[in-house]
């Protein structure tokens, strides 16, 4: 199979390119730059990949003519401008940006501060939370955000089974600097991140409406969440520490049963009661490890979820959606091992 990739130079794009190059069902990966005017050798911008490929000027006709699917690993706002030809042609797209995750144009514009796609296009998009939804006949897959993935996987068993007070959800999420993207800023400067912790976008992170949108699908009574983000002095990884009040009478057995039912057959999610994961368990893999516990005194449930933000939170989940779209097994191309030591 031939695939196109628009946006290889960012962190998620370069990781996705490596996954596609080693995917056993992919024969060729063609690279395109959405603002590219002339072809450019990939080694000029990413010499560490040791690739002889070139980044070609963006051409939707060329992409659709010579490929069976296209991935977009571009910044927010790009696919709003570029995706129309693919949507009109019903051509398979997997989009790692946030443009098509939200079903409300007004919500997107409020949180992203950018013009939203047409409503008719938004309604055609499929929210690709791969551990819960098959792609089936969908042609436009909106790959979930990294914080959203970690948080939703942590909360799903409790929300779907109505075990918690829906207004009690608090999330304390932390991410490595690669989650901020490749373009440097004052906050990601080494002298600011080294030996430091920084809160950012408190109550303003663009993944908040995405998380709430999905939680409401599982339980329409979820009104909101309290969501805080912290920048960690490391490169990769997300830890989402989630807290929620158990409904009166909910027992440890009921909490345990909910997680077991939800994830016992899941290829990429491991959940354990009373055993809380660390980032090093998952960095370099497409796994999400979850620990959970009901406090019998406070009746609070704590759930800790860890993922690699560039894999399970971006490129790895995009491959899961690719596998689902073309009926490959979930683990195809994702036989990865943690980065050691």
N, C-alpha and C positions, 0 to 999 in steps of 0.2 A: 504493500500500500504506500502511496505517496502522500505526504502531508506538507502543508505550508505552515510556517510560523512567522507571524508579524510581531517584532519586538524581542529580539534575542539579546540585546545588550544590557537589559536590566537584570537584577538578581534572579527573579523568578523565571524570566525568559531564558537565561543561560542554563539554569538548572533543568528547565523543561527540555531544552535542546539536547542536553546530555541524556536525559531519560528517553527521548524519542530516538536518538542515535543507537541506543542499545536495546530498544524494544524489538522483540523477535518478529512482530507483524509489520514493522515499518521498513520499507525498502529505501526510501529517500526522503530527506528533509530539505525543503527549499526555504530559504530565509529571505524575508522582506522587511524593509524599513519603511514605516508609514510616512516619513518625511524624506526618504532617500531619493536623490536626484540621479545619481550614477551608481553603478555597482562598486562595492567596496569589499576588499578581502576581510574576512572575519578576524583573521589573526592580527589585523591592525588595531582592533578595538578589544579583542579578547584573546591575547596571545597564549594564555594558559590553557585554552581548549585545544591547541595544536591541530586546528582544522584547516583544510584547504578550501572550505566553502566560502562563498561570497554573499554579502547582503545585497539583494537586488532592489531596484526601485519598486515601490508599491504599485501593483496593477491587479485589481480584482478580477478582470477578465482572464489574465494569465494564471492567476491563482486557481480559479475554478476550472480552467481548461486542463491543467496538468496535475491536479491534486484531488483527493477524495474528501478532505476535511482541512479546515484552517484553524489554527490556534492564534488568539490575540493575547499577547503578554505586554500590553501597553498601559500607559497611565490613564487614570480616570478622565473621561471626556473624549478620548480618541475614537472608541468604537461608536459613540453616538454619531460621530461625523462620517465614519467609514463603513459601518456594517450594513447599510441599507441595500446595496447590490446583492449581498449574500442572503439577506432575509427575503428579498423579493424573488430570488431564484430558488429559495428553499434549499440552500446549500449548507451542509453541516459546519457549524461554528462552535468552538469552545472558547469562551471569553473569560480571561482571568481577572479582568477589571470589574469595577463595581457598577458600570453603566446600566446593566440590564437585570440587576438583582432585585431591585425594588419595583413593585407594581404601580406605585403612585408617582406620577411626574412631579407633583408638588413636594413630596417627601424627598425625592432625589435632589431637587434643586435647593431645598432648605439645608440639607446636610452636606452636599457636595459642592454647593456654590457654583454650579455649572448648569448649562441648559440640558434638559432631559431628552431622551429619545422620544419619538412619537409614541403615543399611547398604544396604537395598533401593533407596533413592534414590541413594546414591553409585554403585551399580553401573549405574544408568541414565545417568549423566553421561558426556559425551564430552569428552576433553581436547583443546581446540581449538588445538593448535599448527598454525596455518593453513597454513604452508609445507610441511607433511608430511602432514596428514590432512584429507580432505574430511569435511564434516559428514554427507553422505548422509542416512540416515533418522533420525539422532539428533535428539531434541527438546530435550535439555538440554545446552547447551554451556558448559563451564567454560573461560573465557578464561584463558590462561596468565599468570603473573606477569611483571613487567617484567625482573627479573634472570634469571628462568628462560628467557625468550625469548632474550635476548642470549647467554646461556651455552649453551643447547642448540643454537642455530643455529651457534655457533662450533665446538662439539665434534661435531656430528652426523656429518660426513663421516669423521672419524677413528674414532669409536666404532662406527658402522655397518659400516665396512670392516675393523675389528679391526686397526688400524695401530699402536695404542699399548698400553703396559702399563696395564691397566684400573685399577690401584691407584695410578697416578702423577699423577692429575689435580689440579691446583692452579688456583684461580680467584681473581684479584684484581679485584674489581668495584667500580666507582665510580659514584655517582649524584648528580644535582642534587637540590636540596631539595624540588622538587615530588613526588619519589618518596616523601617522608615523609608526604604527605597535607596537607590544608588546615589541620587543627587545629595551632596552634603549640605548641612545647614549648621547653625550655631549649636543646636542641641546635640547633634550627633558628632561634633568635633571631639577628637580623642581626649582633649583636656577637660571636656565637660562630662563625657561618659565614663572615663577611667576612674575607678574607685568611688563611684557616685550612683545615686538613684534619683530619677527625675519623673515626677508625674507630668502628664501632658494630656491635652484634649479632655479634661475631666468633664463629664456629662456632654461632651461635644463630639465624640469619636463617630465617624461615619458608619461604623459597623453596628452601632446601637439600633437604628431602625431596622436593619436587616435581621438582627437577632430577634427583636420584638415581633416583626412580621411573621417569622417562622414559629415563634412560641405561640402566637395567637392562632395559627393554623392548628396547632396541637391542643390548645386550650384557649378558647375565645375570651376567657375571663382574665387572662394575663393583661394588666393595664400598662405596665411599664417595668423597667429594671433600673437599678442603681448600678452604674458601670464606671469603673475607674481603671485607667491605664498607666503603667509605669514602664519607663525605659530602663532595661538592664544593661550593665557593662559587659556584654558578651555579644557574639555575632548572630547566632541562630537559636531559636527556641521560643516557645510561648508556654507560660503556665497560667491557667485560669483557675483561681480559687473562688468557688461559688458557694453561696450560703442561702438557705431558704428555710422557712418555718414549716415543720411538719404539721399537717392537719391533726386535730385532736383524735387520739386513739390509734394513730399510725404506729406500727411496730417495726422493729429492726428486720423481722422476717419479711414484711411487706416491702420494705426498701430493698432488701437483698434480692427478693424475687423479681422486682421490677428491673433491676440491672441485669440479672441473669437472663430473663426472658428477652430483653432488648439486644444483648450483645453475645449470647452464647454461641451463635453461629456466624458472628461477624469476623471477616478475615483480618481487619485492621484495627479493631478496637478491643482492648483488654481492660476489664473492670474488676477491681478487687476491694473487698470490704476491709476497712481499717488499715490498708497498706497504701501509703501515699507515694506517688511516683516522683522521680527526679527528671530533669531535662535530659541528662545524658543517656537515659534509657531509650529515647526516641530520636535524638538528633542524628540525622543521616538516614532516617527511615520514613516510611509512610504510615507509621503506627500512631495511634492515640492511646495513651495509657491513662487510666482513671482510677482514683481511689476515692472511697466514700465512707461516711460514718454518720450515724444518728446519735446525737448527744442526748442521753435519756434525762438529763437534768434540765437543759435549756430547750429541748425539743427542736433544736436547730440541726439541719442536715448540712454537712460540709462535703463538697465534691471538688476534687482537685484533678484537673485535666492538663496533660502536657502533649505538645506536638512540636514537630519541626515546622516552623512557619513557612519555609520555602518548599517543603515537600507536602505533607498532609494539608498544610494551610494554603497551598498554591499549586505547584507543578505536579506533585504526586497525586493530588485529588483530581487534577485535570486529566491525568492518565487513567485514573479510575473511571472518570466519565467517558473518556475515549473508549476504554474497554467495554463499558456498558453500551455505548452507542453502536459498537460494531460486534457485539456479542462474543467478546473474548472473556476469559475468566478474570475476576477482579484483580488477582495478583500478577497477571501478565505484565512483564516489564518492570515490576516493582519488588523484585527479590533483593532488597537492600538490607544492609547491616548497619548498626549504630557506629558512629565515629568513635574509635577507641584510641588512646585511653580517655 
